[in-house]
């Protein structure tokens, strides 16, 4: 099947309800948060967050959502307005990141109690030497999440006096590993390739939802194909982030 000229993988079998109940590959979390940020540019030390979007997932299903527009306290570049649709008028008078970030951290903390990976995440964060800032107990998932976490870490250090600490999974890294023959792995490429949607809105909440859908699609794909497809099995390795070893990226490896 093709969507806008893009080949869609496993469309028929992916719709089968039985796939969700197949033997699950260790390493893919069932409880987690997917997130996405919109910003005024690429660099956290000179640019600002304009929107935070996230969804909380329990047993692989979305159970809660967070979305806030953020006043960047500076004009939004025209190219960013064109991409996201977020204008200066939309954020004028809204809270800046100094007020919104603590709200988001409080929302994250609501999911910590009973989170499947809370104990492991805290142990890994403590081993990294984090003593203040924000330690997120459950895994965070994003598309090219390194970008989002760089902004969260920068602003957490500025607003909450310490680093941002978490375990994360990157749907871009997972896609590049599973589908190495494909040239492009943007979120738009994945949602079209997997038959999820034809368009990416470039808004934080909708992108977080589509990222969650991509993560679960690839989870099901590995469940079905590990051992009798292009790979024998998968494993995971943990790689500390370059500028903050309290952020631990879980990367999939094909065996």
Phi and psi in degrees as GROMACS dihedral restraints (atoms count N, CA, C in turn):
[ dihedral_restraints ]
;  ai    aj    ak    al  type     phi  dphi    fc
    3     4     5     6     1  -124.8    20    10
    4     5     6     7     1   146.4    20    10
    6     7     8     9     1  -125.6    20    10
    7     8     9    10     1   117.4    20    10
    9    10    11    12     1    51.2    20    10
   10    11    12    13     1    42.2    20    10
   12    13    14    15     1    79.9    20    10
   13    14    15    16     1     3.7    20    10
   15    16    17    18     1  -104.5    20    10
   16    17    18    19     1   128.9    20    10
   18    19    20    21     1   -66.5    20    10
   19    20    21    22     1   132.5    20    10
   21    22    23    24     1  -102.9    20    10
   22    23    24    25     1   125.6    20    10
   24    25    26    27     1   -82.5    20    10
   25    26    27    28     1   140.3    20    10
   27    28    29    30     1    48.2    20    10
   28    29    30    31     1    36.8    20    10
   30    31    32    33     1   -60.8    20    10
   31    32    33    34     1   -45.4    20    10
   33    34    35    36     1   -68.9    20    10
   34    35    36    37     1   -50.1    20    10
   36    37    38    39     1   -68.2    20    10
   37    38    39    40     1   -27.9    20    10
   39    40    41    42     1   -67.0    20    10
   40    41    42    43     1   -22.4    20    10
   42    43    44    45     1   -85.5    20    10
   43    44    45    46     1    -6.7    20    10
   45    46    47    48     1   -75.4    20    10
   46    47    48    49     1   128.1    20    10
   48    49    50    51     1   -62.5    20    10
   49    50    51    52     1   -29.0    20    10
   51    52    53    54     1   -64.1    20    10
   52    53    54    55     1   -25.0    20    10
   54    55    56    57     1   -62.2    20    10
   55    56    57    58     1   -35.2    20    10
   57    58    59    60     1   -67.3    20    10
   58    59    60    61     1   -20.9    20    10
   60    61    62    63     1  -104.1    20    10
   61    62    63    64     1    10.0    20    10
   63    64    65    66     1   -72.3    20    10
   64    65    66    67     1   170.8    20    10
   66    67    68    69     1   -59.5    20    10
   67    68    69    70     1   128.0    20    10
   69    70    71    72     1   -94.2    20    10
   70    71    72    73     1   140.9    20    10
   72    73    74    75     1   -82.6    20    10
   73    74    75    76     1   128.0    20    10
   75    76    77    78     1   -60.4    20    10
   76    77    78    79     1   140.1    20    10
   78    79    80    81     1   115.9    20    10
   79    80    81    82     1   -34.1    20    10
   81    82    83    84     1   -79.4    20    10
   82    83    84    85     1   117.3    20    10
   84    85    86    87     1   -72.4    20    10
   85    86    87    88     1   151.5    20    10
   87    88    89    90     1   -97.9    20    10
   88    89    90    91     1   -23.5    20    10
   90    91    92    93     1  -118.1    20    10
   91    92    93    94     1   125.6    20    10
   93    94    95    96     1  -170.5    20    10
   94    95    96    97     1   179.2    20    10
   96    97    98    99     1  -125.7    20    10
   97    98    99   100     1   131.5    20    10
   99   100   101   102     1  -102.6    20    10
  100   101   102   103     1   143.5    20    10
  102   103   104   105     1  -141.0    20    10
  103   104   105   106     1   161.2    20    10
  105   106   107   108     1  -153.7    20    10
  106   107   108   109     1   144.2    20    10
  108   109   110   111     1  -118.8    20    10
  109   110   111   112     1   148.2    20    10
  111   112   113   114     1  -109.4    20    10
  112   113   114   115     1   142.1    20    10
  114   115   116   117     1  -138.9    20    10
  115   116   117   118     1   171.7    20    10
  117   118   119   120     1   -83.9    20    10
  118   119   120   121     1    -7.5    20    10
  120   121   122   123     1  -179.3    20    10
  121   122   123   124     1  -162.2    20    10
  123   124   125   126     1   -95.0    20    10
  124   125   126   127     1   -19.2    20    10
  126   127   128   129     1  -116.9    20    10
  127   128   129   130     1   121.1    20    10
  129   130   131   132     1   -65.7    20    10
  130   131   132   133     1   -23.9    20    10
  132   133   134   135     1   -80.0    20    10
  133   134   135   136     1   -12.0    20    10
  135   136   137   138     1  -131.7    20    10
  136   137   138   139     1    -3.6    20    10
  138   139   140   141     1  -124.1    20    10
  139   140   141   142     1   172.9    20    10
  141   142   143   144     1  -134.3    20    10
  142   143   144   145     1   155.6    20    10
  144   145   146   147     1   -78.5    20    10
  145   146   147   148     1   135.0    20    10
  147   148   149   150     1  -111.2    20    10
  148   149   150   151     1   -17.4    20    10
  150   151   152   153     1  -160.1    20    10
  151   152   153   154     1   141.1    20    10
  153   154   155   156     1  -120.4    20    10
  154   155   156   157     1   130.3    20    10
  156   157   158   159     1  -133.3    20    10
  157   158   159   160     1   140.3    20    10
  159   160   161   162     1  -156.8    20    10
  160   161   162   163     1   154.2    20    10
  162   163   164   165     1  -130.6    20    10
  163   164   165   166     1   139.1    20    10
  165   166   167   168     1   -95.0    20    10
  166   167   168   169     1   134.8    20    10
  168   169   170   171     1  -119.5    20    10
  169   170   171   172     1   131.8    20    10
  171   172   173   174     1  -127.6    20    10
  172   173   174   175     1   127.6    20    10
  174   175   176   177     1    52.0    20    10
  175   176   177   178     1    40.8    20    10
  177   178   179   180     1    72.0    20    10
  178   179   180   181     1    15.1    20    10
  180   181   182   183     1  -126.1    20    10
  181   182   183   184     1   142.7    20    10
  183   184   185   186     1   -70.8    20    10
  184   185   186   187     1   128.0    20    10
  186   187   188   189     1  -121.4    20    10
  187   188   189   190     1   -12.4    20    10
  189   190   191   192     1  -158.6    20    10
  190   191   192   193     1   157.6    20    10
  192   193   194   195     1  -137.9    20    10
  193   194   195   196     1   151.2    20    10
  195   196   197   198     1  -134.4    20    10
  196   197   198   199     1   132.7    20    10
  198   199   200   201     1  -150.4    20    10
  199   200   201   202     1   127.4    20    10
  201   202   203   204     1  -143.4    20    10
  202   203   204   205     1   131.7    20    10
  204   205   206   207     1   -78.7    20    10
  205   206   207   208     1   147.5    20    10
  207   208   209   210     1  -127.3    20    10
  208   209   210   211     1   134.8    20    10
  210   211   212   213     1   -76.8    20    10
  211   212   213   214     1   114.9    20    10
  213   214   215   216     1   -79.2    20    10
  214   215   216   217     1    -4.9    20    10
  216   217   218   219     1    59.7    20    10
  217   218   219   220     1    30.8    20    10
  219   220   221   222     1  -164.1    20    10
  220   221   222   223     1   158.9    20    10
  222   223   224   225     1   -63.1    20    10
  223   224   225   226     1   143.1    20    10
  225   226   227   228     1   -86.5    20    10
  226   227   228   229     1   125.1    20    10
  228   229   230   231     1   -57.0    20    10
  229   230   231   232     1   147.4    20    10
  231   232   233   234     1   -58.4    20    10
  232   233   234   235     1   -37.0    20    10
  234   235   236   237     1   -64.9    20    10
  235   236   237   238     1   -35.4    20    10
  237   238   239   240     1   -72.3    20    10
  238   239   240   241     1   -39.6    20    10
  240   241   242   243     1   -59.4    20    10
  241   242   243   244     1   -43.4    20    10
  243   244   245   246     1   -64.0    20    10
  244   245   246   247     1   -37.4    20    10
  246   247   248   249     1   -74.2    20    10
  247   248   249   250     1   -46.7    20    10
  249   250   251   252     1  -100.2    20    10
  250   251   252   253     1   -24.2    20    10
  252   253   254   255     1    80.3    20    10
  253   254   255   256     1     1.9    20    10
  255   256   257   258     1   -85.5    20    10
  256   257   258   259     1   120.1    20    10
  258   259   260   261     1  -109.0    20    10
  259   260   261   262     1   166.7    20    10
  261   262   263   264     1   -58.9    20    10
  262   263   264   265     1   -38.5    20    10
  264   265   266   267     1   -64.3    20    10
  265   266   267   268     1   -33.9    20    10
  267   268   269   270     1   -68.3    20    10
  268   269   270   271     1   -29.4    20    10
  270   271   272   273     1  -105.5    20    10
  271   272   273   274     1    -8.4    20    10
  273   274   275   276     1   -61.2    20    10
  274   275   276   277     1   130.5    20    10
  276   277   278   279     1    84.4    20    10
  277   278   279   280     1    -6.2    20    10
  279   280   281   282     1   -83.8    20    10
  280   281   282   283     1   167.7    20    10
  282   283   284   285     1   -68.8    20    10
  283   284   285   286     1   143.6    20    10
  285   286   287   288     1   -79.4    20    10
  286   287   288   289     1   178.9    20    10
  288   289   290   291     1   -61.9    20    10
  289   290   291   292     1   -27.6    20    10
  291   292   293   294     1   -59.0    20    10
  292   293   294   295     1   -31.0    20    10
  294   295   296   297     1   -94.4    20    10
  295   296   297   298     1   -34.7    20    10
  297   298   299   300     1   -76.7    20    10
  298   299   300   301     1   -37.4    20    10
  300   301   302   303     1   -59.6    20    10
  301   302   303   304     1   -45.6    20    10
  303   304   305   306     1   -60.6    20    10
  304   305   306   307     1   -33.3    20    10
  306   307   308   309     1   -63.3    20    10
  307   308   309   310     1   -44.1    20    10
  309   310   311   312     1   -66.0    20    10
  310   311   312   313     1   -41.5    20    10
  312   313   314   315     1   -62.0    20    10
  313   314   315   316     1   -41.0    20    10
  315   316   317   318     1   -63.9    20    10
  316   317   318   319     1   -38.5    20    10
  318   319   320   321     1   -64.9    20    10
  319   320   321   322     1   -42.6    20    10
  321   322   323   324     1   -59.5    20    10
  322   323   324   325     1   -41.4    20    10
  324   325   326   327     1   -65.3    20    10
  325   326   327   328     1   -25.9    20    10
  327   328   329   330     1   -62.1    20    10
  328   329   330   331     1   -26.2    20    10
  330   331   332   333     1   -92.0    20    10
  331   332   333   334     1    -2.8    20    10
  333   334   335   336     1   -69.5    20    10
  334   335   336   337     1   -39.1    20    10
  336   337   338   339     1   -67.0    20    10
  337   338   339   340     1   120.1    20    10
  339   340   341   342     1    81.1    20    10
  340   341   342   343     1     4.5    20    10
  342   343   344   345     1   -63.5    20    10
  343   344   345   346     1   140.4    20    10
  345   346   347   348     1   -60.0    20    10
  346   347   348   349     1   -34.1    20    10
  348   349   350   351     1  -111.7    20    10
  349   350   351   352     1    18.1    20    10
  351   352   353   354     1   -60.4    20    10
  352   353   354   355     1   -48.4    20    10
  354   355   356   357     1   -64.6    20    10
  355   356   357   358     1   -43.8    20    10
  357   358   359   360     1   -63.7    20    10
  358   359   360   361     1   -42.1    20    10
  360   361   362   363     1   -64.3    20    10
  361   362   363   364     1   -41.8    20    10
  363   364   365   366     1   -65.3    20    10
  364   365   366   367     1   -40.1    20    10
  366   367   368   369     1   -62.3    20    10
  367   368   369   370     1   -42.5    20    10
  369   370   371   372     1   -67.4    20    10
  370   371   372   373     1   -38.2    20    10
  372   373   374   375     1   -65.4    20    10
  373   374   375   376     1   -41.3    20    10
  375   376   377   378     1   -65.6    20    10
  376   377   378   379     1   -36.7    20    10
  378   379   380   381     1   -65.9    20    10
  379   380   381   382     1   -24.8    20    10
  381   382   383   384     1   -82.5    20    10
  382   383   384   385     1    -6.7    20    10
  384   385   386   387     1    91.4    20    10
  385   386   387   388     1     9.2    20    10
  387   388   389   390     1   -68.9    20    10
  388   389   390   391     1   132.9    20    10
  390   391   392   393     1  -123.5    20    10
  391   392   393   394     1   -15.3    20    10
  393   394   395   396     1  -149.7    20    10
  394   395   396   397     1  -175.2    20    10
  396   397   398   399     1    88.5    20    10
  397   398   399   400     1  -134.7    20    10
  399   400   401   402     1  -128.7    20    10
  400   401   402   403     1   125.6    20    10
  402   403   404   405     1  -115.0    20    10
  403   404   405   406     1   110.9    20    10
  405   406   407   408     1   -89.7    20    10
  406   407   408   409     1   126.8    20    10
  408   409   410   411     1   -77.7    20    10
  409   410   411   412     1   -35.4    20    10
  411   412   413   414     1  -101.3    20    10
  412   413   414   415     1   156.4    20    10
  414   415   416   417     1   -61.0    20    10
  415   416   417   418     1   145.1    20    10
  417   418   419   420     1  -109.3    20    10
  418   419   420   421     1   138.1    20    10
  420   421   422   423     1  -127.2    20    10
  421   422   423   424     1   136.1    20    10
  423   424   425   426     1  -154.0    20    10
  424   425   426   427     1   171.5    20    10
  426   427   428   429     1  -101.3    20    10
  427   428   429   430     1   118.4    20    10
  429   430   431   432     1    54.0    20    10
  430   431   432   433     1    50.2    20    10
  432   433   434   435     1   -63.2    20    10
  433   434   435   436     1   -19.0    20    10
  435   436   437   438     1   -54.7    20    10
  436   437   438   439     1   -37.6    20    10
  438   439   440   441     1   -63.5    20    10
  439   440   441   442     1   -50.8    20    10
  441   442   443   444     1   -62.6    20    10
  442   443   444   445     1   -42.6    20    10
  444   445   446   447     1   -68.9    20    10
  445   446   447   448     1   -28.5    20    10
  447   448   449   450     1   -64.4    20    10
  448   449   450   451     1   -38.4    20    10
  450   451   452   453     1   -71.4    20    10
  451   452   453   454     1   -41.4    20    10
  453   454   455   456     1   -64.6    20    10
  454   455   456   457     1   -41.2    20    10
  456   457   458   459     1   -65.7    20    10
  457   458   459   460     1   -45.7    20    10
  459   460   461   462     1   -59.3    20    10
  460   461   462   463     1   -47.0    20    10
  462   463   464   465     1   -74.5    20    10
  463   464   465   466     1   -31.3    20    10
  465   466   467   468     1   -64.8    20    10
  466   467   468   469     1   -40.0    20    10
  468   469   470   471     1   -63.8    20    10
  469   470   471   472     1   -36.7    20    10
  471   472   473   474     1   -78.3    20    10
  472   473   474   475     1   -42.0    20    10
  474   475   476   477     1   -90.6    20    10
  475   476   477   478     1   -38.6    20    10
  477   478   479   480     1  -115.9    20    10
  478   479   480   481     1    12.3    20    10
  480   481   482   483     1    60.8    20    10
  481   482   483   484     1    36.8    20    10
  483   484   485   486     1  -177.5    20    10
  484   485   486   487     1   172.6    20    10
  486   487   488   489     1   -76.2    20    10
  487   488   489   490     1   163.8    20    10
  489   490   491   492     1   -93.0    20    10
  490   491   492   493     1   130.3    20    10
  492   493   494   495     1  -126.1    20    10
  493   494   495   496     1   132.1    20    10
  495   496   497   498     1  -167.6    20    10
  496   497   498   499     1   169.7    20    10
  498   499   500   501     1  -106.9    20    10
  499   500   501   502     1   132.8    20    10
  501   502   503   504     1  -131.7    20    10
  502   503   504   505     1   158.0    20    10
  504   505   506   507     1  -125.8    20    10
  505   506   507   508     1   139.9    20    10
  507   508   509   510     1  -115.6    20    10
  508   509   510   511     1   116.0    20    10
  510   511   512   513     1   -64.9    20    10
  511   512   513   514     1   -25.1    20    10
  513   514   515   516     1   -67.7    20    10
  514   515   516   517     1   -44.5    20    10
  516   517   518   519     1   -64.5    20    10
  517   518   519   520     1   -40.9    20    10
  519   520   521   522     1   -63.8    20    10
  520   521   522   523     1   -43.4    20    10
  522   523   524   525     1   -65.0    20    10
  523   524   525   526     1   -43.8    20    10
  525   526   527   528     1   -61.3    20    10
  526   527   528   529     1   -32.9    20    10
  528   529   530   531     1   -78.4    20    10
  529   530   531   532     1   -44.7    20    10
  531   532   533   534     1   -71.5    20    10
  532   533   534   535     1   -36.0    20    10
  534   535   536   537     1  -124.8    20    10
  535   536   537   538     1    60.2    20    10
  537   538   539   540     1   -64.1    20    10
  538   539   540   541     1   -21.6    20    10
  540   541   542   543     1   -74.7    20    10
  541   542   543   544     1   -19.5    20    10
  543   544   545   546     1   -77.3    20    10
  544   545   546   547     1   140.2    20    10
  546   547   548   549     1   -81.6    20    10
  547   548   549   550     1   -32.4    20    10
  549   550   551   552     1  -121.7    20    10
  550   551   552   553     1   143.4    20    10
  552   553   554   555     1  -139.4    20    10
  553   554   555   556     1    33.4    20    10
  555   556   557   558     1   -68.1    20    10
  556   557   558   559     1   163.6    20    10
  558   559   560   561     1   -57.8    20    10
  559   560   561   562     1   -39.8    20    10
  561   562   563   564     1   -59.5    20    10
  562   563   564   565     1   -42.6    20    10
  564   565   566   567     1   -61.7    20    10
  565   566   567   568     1   -42.4    20    10
  567   568   569   570     1   -67.6    20    10
  568   569   570   571     1   -46.0    20    10
  570   571   572   573     1   -66.0    20    10
  571   572   573   574     1   -31.7    20    10
  573   574   575   576     1   -74.7    20    10
  574   575   576   577     1   -43.2    20    10
  576   577   578   579     1   -63.9    20    10
  577   578   579   580     1   -35.5    20    10
  579   580   581   582     1   -91.9    20    10
  580   581   582   583     1     1.0    20    10
  582   583   584   585     1    71.9    20    10
  583   584   585   586     1    27.1    20    10
  585   586   587   588     1   -85.3    20    10
  586   587   588   589     1   -45.7    20    10
  588   589   590   591     1  -163.4    20    10
  589   590   591   592     1   166.1    20    10
  591   592   593   594     1   -96.2    20    10
  592   593   594   595     1   -20.8    20    10
  594   595   596   597     1  -131.1    20    10
  595   596   597   598     1   148.5    20    10
  597   598   599   600     1  -106.6    20    10
  598   599   600   601     1   128.6    20    10
  600   601   602   603     1   -80.6    20    10
  601   602   603   604     1   -18.7    20    10
  603   604   605   606     1    58.5    20    10
  604   605   606   607     1    36.2    20    10
  606   607   608   609     1  -118.6    20    10
  607   608   609   610     1   146.0    20    10
  609   610   611   612     1   -60.7    20    10
  610   611   612   613     1   -48.3    20    10
  612   613   614   615     1   -68.2    20    10
  613   614   615   616     1   -45.4    20    10
  615   616   617   618     1   -64.5    20    10
  616   617   618   619     1   -37.5    20    10
  618   619   620   621     1   -67.6    20    10
  619   620   621   622     1   -36.3    20    10
  621   622   623   624     1   -64.3    20    10
  622   623   624   625     1   -40.4    20    10
  624   625   626   627     1   -65.6    20    10
  625   626   627   628     1   -44.6    20    10
  627   628   629   630     1   -66.2    20    10
  628   629   630   631     1   -34.0    20    10
  630   631   632   633     1   -63.8    20    10
  631   632   633   634     1   -41.7    20    10
  633   634   635   636     1   -61.2    20    10
  634   635   636   637     1   -40.9    20    10
  636   637   638   639     1   -65.2    20    10
  637   638   639   640     1   -39.0    20    10
  639   640   641   642     1   -66.1    20    10
  640   641   642   643     1   -41.5    20    10
  642   643   644   645     1   -60.8    20    10
  643   644   645   646     1   -46.2    20    10
  645   646   647   648     1   -68.5    20    10
  646   647   648   649     1   -34.6    20    10
  648   649   650   651     1   -61.0    20    10
  649   650   651   652     1   -45.9    20    10
  651   652   653   654     1   -70.2    20    10
  652   653   654   655     1   -32.8    20    10
  654   655   656   657     1   -59.4    20    10
  655   656   657   658     1   -48.7    20    10
  657   658   659   660     1   -63.4    20    10
  658   659   660   661     1   -40.0    20    10
  660   661   662   663     1   -59.3    20    10
  661   662   663   664     1   -45.2    20    10
  663   664   665   666     1   -66.4    20    10
  664   665   666   667     1   -41.1    20    10
  666   667   668   669     1   -54.2    20    10
  667   668   669   670     1   -41.7    20    10
  669   670   671   672     1   -79.1    20    10
  670   671   672   673     1   -35.9    20    10
  672   673   674   675     1  -104.2    20    10
  673   674   675   676     1   -17.4    20    10
  675   676   677   678     1   -61.2    20    10
  676   677   678   679     1   126.1    20    10
  678   679   680   681     1    94.7    20    10
  679   680   681   682     1   -17.4    20    10
  681   682   683   684     1  -148.7    20    10
  682   683   684   685     1    35.3    20    10
  684   685   686   687     1  -133.2    20    10
  685   686   687   688     1  -134.7    20    10
  687   688   689   690     1   -82.2    20    10
  688   689   690   691     1    -2.2    20    10
  690   691   692   693     1  -146.1    20    10
  691   692   693   694     1   153.6    20    10
  693   694   695   696     1   -81.6    20    10
  694   695   696   697     1   -43.0    20    10
  696   697   698   699     1  -161.9    20    10
  697   698   699   700     1   177.0    20    10
  699   700   701   702     1  -126.5    20    10
  700   701   702   703     1   155.0    20    10
  702   703   704   705     1  -135.8    20    10
  703   704   705   706     1   173.9    20    10
  705   706   707   708     1  -131.0    20    10
  706   707   708   709     1   141.2    20    10
  708   709   710   711     1  -122.3    20    10
  709   710   711   712     1   152.8    20    10
  711   712   713   714     1  -108.0    20    10
  712   713   714   715     1   125.8    20    10
  714   715   716   717     1  -123.7    20    10
  715   716   717   718     1   117.8    20    10
  717   718   719   720     1   -64.8    20    10
  718   719   720   721     1   145.4    20    10
  720   721   722   723     1   -68.3    20    10
  721   722   723   724     1   144.8    20    10
  723   724   725   726     1   -54.6    20    10
  724   725   726   727     1   -47.6    20    10
  726   727   728   729     1  -100.8    20    10
  727   728   729   730     1     3.4    20    10
  729   730   731   732     1  -157.8    20    10
  730   731   732   733     1    99.4    20    10
  732   733   734   735     1   -77.2    20    10
  733   734   735   736     1     4.3    20    10
  735   736   737   738     1   -87.0    20    10
  736   737   738   739     1    -7.0    20    10
  738   739   740   741     1  -102.0    20    10
  739   740   741   742     1   114.0    20    10
  741   742   743   744     1  -111.0    20    10
  742   743   744   745     1   115.4    20    10
  744   745   746   747     1   -92.1    20    10
  745   746   747   748     1   122.8    20    10
  747   748   749   750     1   -89.9    20    10
  748   749   750   751     1   120.4    20    10
  750   751   752   753     1  -116.3    20    10
  751   752   753   754     1   133.5    20    10
  753   754   755   756     1   -78.3    20    10
  754   755   756   757     1   144.0    20    10
  756   757   758   759     1  -132.7    20    10
  757   758   759   760     1   133.2    20    10
  759   760   761   762     1   -89.1    20    10
  760   761   762   763     1   137.4    20    10
